[in-house]
Amino acid sequence: MDNVVFADRIASLWQETLGDEIAKETDRIFLQNGYLFVNLKSPSLKTELMMRRTMIAHRLNEKLGSDVIKTVVIR
C-alpha cells in the first residue's frame, strides 16, 4: 500500500481507535514521511495524547498491518 492509501485509512481508524469525542476535537490529521501529524482543538486533550502517542502509533500500525507510522506529532 502506498502512503495515500494509508492516509485515507488512518483518518477513519483515528476515530475507530480513539473514539468519537477525540475525533470531534481533531481539526486535521495527516501522514507525511512516517510522521502522523494531529491538530487538536483542546489544550488538555493535547497534553493527554502527547503522553499516549507511542501507544497510539502502535495501535494504528497494528490496524494498518504495517509500521507506516514512526512518530505521532500532536499540535
Backbone as a printed PyTorch tensor [residue, N CA C, xyz], in Angstrom:
tensor([[[  0.8430,  -1.1970,   0.0000],
         [  0.0000,   0.0000,   0.0000],
         [  0.8750,   1.2420,   0.0000]],

        [[  0.4460,   2.2470,  -0.7270],
         [  1.2130,   3.4820,  -0.7250],
         [  0.7050,   4.4230,   0.3680]],

        [[  1.4300,   5.5260,   0.5760],
         [  1.0920,   6.4540,   1.6640],
         [ -0.2790,   7.0860,   1.5120]],

        [[ -0.7490,   7.2900,   0.2780],
         [ -2.0700,   7.8900,   0.0690],
         [ -3.1520,   6.9540,   0.6050]],

        [[ -3.0210,   5.6740,   0.3330],
         [ -3.9870,   4.6950,   0.8300],
         [ -3.9250,   4.6380,   2.3500]],

        [[ -2.7160,   4.6220,   2.9080],
         [ -2.5760,   4.6150,   4.3620],
         [ -3.2000,   5.8670,   4.9640]],

        [[ -2.9860,   7.0140,   4.3650],
         [ -3.5280,   8.2740,   4.8830],
         [ -5.0500,   8.2380,   4.9360]],

        [[ -5.6700,   7.6950,   3.9070],
         [ -7.1300,   7.5730,   3.8940],
         [ -7.6050,   6.6340,   5.0010]],

        [[ -6.9390,   5.5260,   5.1770],
         [ -7.3190,   4.5710,   6.2240],
         [ -7.0870,   5.1390,   7.6150]],

        [[ -6.0040,   5.8870,   7.7910],
         [ -5.6780,   6.4350,   9.1090],
         [ -6.7670,   7.3780,   9.5860]],

        [[ -7.3020,   8.1880,   8.7080],
         [ -8.3700,   9.1210,   9.0980],
         [ -9.5580,   8.3760,   9.6810]],

        [[ -9.9520,   7.2820,   9.0800],
         [-11.0890,   6.5200,   9.6180],
         [-10.6820,   5.7140,  10.8470]],

        [[ -9.4640,   5.1940,  10.8640],
         [ -9.0030,   4.4320,  12.0280],
         [ -8.7990,   5.3050,  13.2540]],

        [[ -8.4890,   6.5750,  13.0430],
         [ -8.3100,   7.5130,  14.1650],
         [ -9.5770,   7.5430,  15.0190]],

        [[-10.7220,   7.7070,  14.3610],
         [-11.9920,   7.7550,  15.0890],
         [-12.3070,   6.3970,  15.7110]],

        [[-12.1120,   5.3380,  14.9640],
         [-12.3900,   3.9890,  15.4710],
         [-11.5240,   3.6510,  16.6780]],

        [[-10.2670,   4.0440,  16.6410],
         [ -9.3140,   3.6950,  17.6930],
         [ -9.4420,   4.5850,  18.9230]],

        [[ -9.6360,   5.8770,  18.7200],
         [ -9.6260,   6.8150,  19.8420],
         [-11.0090,   7.2860,  20.2770]],

        [[-12.0160,   7.0060,  19.4730],
         [-13.3780,   7.3250,  19.8750],
         [-13.9100,   8.6170,  19.2880]],

        [[-15.2210,   8.7590,  19.3900],
         [-15.9230,   9.9020,  18.8010],
         [-15.5440,  11.2350,  19.4390]],

        [[-15.3730,  11.2600,  20.7580],
         [-15.0780,  12.5300,  21.4450],
         [-13.7350,  13.1010,  20.9970]],

        [[-12.7350,  12.2560,  20.8900],
         [-11.4230,  12.7240,  20.4380],
         [-11.4920,  13.1080,  18.9620]],

        [[-12.2080,  12.3410,  18.1810],
         [-12.3570,  12.6530,  16.7500],
         [-13.0200,  14.0150,  16.5560]],

        [[-13.9850,  14.3570,  17.4050],
         [-14.6450,  15.6590,  17.3150],
         [-13.6900,  16.8120,  17.6230]],

        [[-12.6940,  16.5540,  18.4460],
         [-11.7170,  17.5740,  18.8290],
         [-10.5240,  17.6310,  17.8720]],

        [[-10.5300,  16.7780,  16.8620],
         [ -9.4360,  16.7230,  15.8960],
         [ -9.7470,  17.6280,  14.7180]],

        [[ -8.8800,  18.6300,  14.5000],
         [ -9.0370,  19.5450,  13.3710],
         [ -8.5080,  18.9340,  12.0820]],

        [[ -7.3420,  18.3120,  12.1830],
         [ -6.6840,  17.8020,  10.9790],
         [ -5.7780,  16.6490,  11.3670]],

        [[ -5.6800,  15.6720,  10.4860],
         [ -4.7760,  14.5420,  10.6900],
         [ -4.1950,  14.1740,   9.3320]],

        [[ -2.8600,  14.0720,   9.2750],
         [ -2.2390,  13.6810,   8.0090],
         [ -0.9050,  12.9850,   8.2640]],

        [[ -0.5360,  12.1560,   7.3040],
         [  0.6860,  11.3570,   7.3690],
         [  1.6980,  11.9110,   6.3800]],

        [[  2.9370,  12.1090,   6.8570],
         [  3.9930,  12.5950,   5.9770],
         [  5.3250,  11.9960,   6.4210]],

        [[  5.9240,  11.2060,   5.5550],
         [  7.2430,  10.6080,   5.8090],
         [  7.3280,   9.8690,   7.1380]],

        [[  6.3010,   9.1180,   7.4830],
         [  6.3060,   8.3420,   8.7180],
         [  5.8380,   9.1030,   9.9470]],

        [[  5.5870,  10.3860,   9.7980],
         [  5.0860,  11.2070,  10.9050],
         [  3.5840,  11.3800,  10.7450]],

        [[  2.8470,  11.0610,  11.7990],
         [  1.4090,  11.3040,  11.8040],
         [  1.1820,  12.6140,  12.5550]],

        [[  0.7710,  13.6390,  11.8340],
         [  0.5090,  14.9490,  12.4220],
         [ -0.9700,  15.0480,  12.7840]],

        [[ -1.2410,  15.4430,  14.0210],
         [ -2.6100,  15.5470,  14.5120],
         [ -2.7910,  16.9380,  15.1270]],

        [[ -3.7040,  17.7250,  14.5710],
         [ -4.0380,  19.0380,  15.1220],
         [ -5.3110,  18.9110,  15.9420]],

        [[ -5.2330,  19.3160,  17.1990],
         [ -6.3650,  19.2060,  18.1210],
         [ -6.8240,  20.5840,  18.5860]],

        [[ -8.1020,  20.6770,  18.9220],
         [ -8.6920,  21.9300,  19.4120],
         [ -8.4330,  22.1440,  20.8970]],

        [[ -8.4200,  21.0870,  21.6810],
         [ -8.3820,  21.1670,  23.1330],
         [ -6.9530,  21.0580,  23.6890]],

        [[ -6.4830,  22.0820,  24.4210],
         [ -5.1510,  22.0140,  25.0300],
         [ -4.9880,  20.8470,  26.0060]],

        [[ -6.0160,  20.5630,  26.7950],
         [ -5.8980,  19.4610,  27.7560],
         [ -5.8360,  18.1140,  27.0400]],

        [[ -6.5540,  17.9940,  25.9410],
         [ -6.5070,  16.7620,  25.1570],
         [ -5.1390,  16.6000,  24.4960]],

        [[ -4.5370,  17.7050,  24.0710],
         [ -3.1910,  17.6600,  23.5020],
         [ -2.2180,  17.0510,  24.5060]],

        [[ -2.2970,  17.5170,  25.7370],
         [ -1.4090,  17.0200,  26.7830],
         [ -1.6270,  15.5320,  27.0220]],

        [[ -2.8720,  15.1310,  27.1150],
         [ -3.1980,  13.7210,  27.3490],
         [ -2.6660,  12.8340,  26.2250]],

        [[ -2.9040,  13.2380,  24.9800],
         [ -2.4870,  12.4090,  23.8540],
         [ -0.9790,  12.4260,  23.6500]],

        [[ -0.3040,  13.5000,  24.0470],
         [  1.1600,  13.5290,  23.9810],
         [  1.7520,  12.3940,  24.8180]],

        [[  1.1520,  12.1460,  25.9580],
         [  1.6380,  11.0840,  26.8400],
         [  1.3220,   9.6930,  26.2860]],

        [[  0.3550,   9.6020,  25.3790],
         [ -0.0790,   8.3050,  24.8460],
         [  0.3380,   8.0900,  23.3870]],

        [[  1.1860,   8.9660,  22.8500],
         [  1.4450,   8.9160,  21.4100],
         [  2.1490,   7.6430,  20.9480]],

        [[  3.0030,   7.0510,  21.7650],
         [  3.6440,   5.7880,  21.3800],
         [  2.6030,   4.6820,  21.2720]],

        [[  1.7040,   4.6260,  22.2370],
         [  0.6300,   3.6310,  22.2140],
         [ -0.2990,   3.8580,  21.0200]],

        [[ -0.5870,   5.1070,  20.7110],
         [ -1.4600,   5.4300,  19.5770],
         [ -0.8270,   4.9440,  18.2780]],

        [[  0.4610,   5.2360,  18.0830],
         [  1.1580,   4.7860,  16.8700],
         [  1.1220,   3.2650,  16.7750]],

        [[  1.3720,   2.5940,  17.8710],
         [  1.3630,   1.1280,  17.8950],
         [ -0.0040,   0.5710,  17.5050]],

        [[ -1.0550,   1.1050,  18.1050],
         [ -2.4140,   0.6080,  17.8150],
         [ -2.8250,   0.8710,  16.3740]],

        [[ -2.5050,   2.0510,  15.8530],
         [ -2.8390,   2.3550,  14.4570],
         [ -2.0360,   1.4710,  13.5010]],

        [[ -0.7480,   1.2730,  13.7850],
         [  0.0720,   0.4030,  12.9440],
         [ -0.4510,  -1.0300,  12.9420]],

        [[ -0.8970,  -1.5070,  14.1010],
         [ -1.4870,  -2.8560,  14.1660],
         [ -2.6910,  -2.9640,  13.2400]],

        [[ -3.5520,  -1.9640,  13.2910],
         [ -4.7610,  -1.9910,  12.4560],
         [ -4.4340,  -1.8400,  10.9760]],

        [[ -3.3540,  -1.1180,  10.6630],
         [ -2.9270,  -0.9450,   9.2730],
         [ -2.1810,  -2.1680,   8.7510]],

        [[ -1.6590,  -2.9790,   9.6700],
         [ -0.8930,  -4.1530,   9.2710],
         [  0.5050,  -3.8200,   8.7800]],

        [[  1.0020,  -2.6520,   9.1680],
         [  2.3270,  -2.2060,   8.7370],
         [  2.8170,  -1.1090,   9.6830]],

        [[  4.1280,  -0.9920,   9.8140],
         [  4.7050,   0.0480,  10.6700],
         [  4.9250,   1.3390,   9.8860]],

        [[  3.8700,   1.8490,   9.3170],
         [  3.9500,   3.0570,   8.4920],
         [  4.0990,   4.3160,   9.3410]],

        [[  3.5600,   4.3120,  10.5740],
         [  3.6510,   5.4750,  11.4720],
         [  4.8410,   5.2820,  12.3930]],

        [[  5.8290,   6.1610,  12.2570],
         [  7.0320,   6.0930,  13.1060],
         [  6.8570,   6.9500,  14.3560]],

        [[  6.2100,   8.0950,  14.1910],
         [  6.0540,   9.0470,  15.2930],
         [  4.7200,   9.7740,  15.1330]],

        [[  4.0620,  10.0380,  16.2660],
         [  2.8450,  10.8560,  16.2690],
         [  3.2190,  12.2400,  16.7970]],

        [[  2.8770,  13.2600,  16.0360],
         [  3.1600,  14.6480,  16.4190],
         [  1.8250,  15.3080,  16.7330]],

        [[  1.6380,  15.6980,  17.9940],
         [  0.4040,  16.3200,  18.4500],
         [  0.6040,  17.8300,  18.4510]],

        [[ -0.3150,  18.5480,  17.8020],
         [ -0.2270,  20.0100,  17.7740],
         [ -1.5470,  20.6140,  18.2010]]])
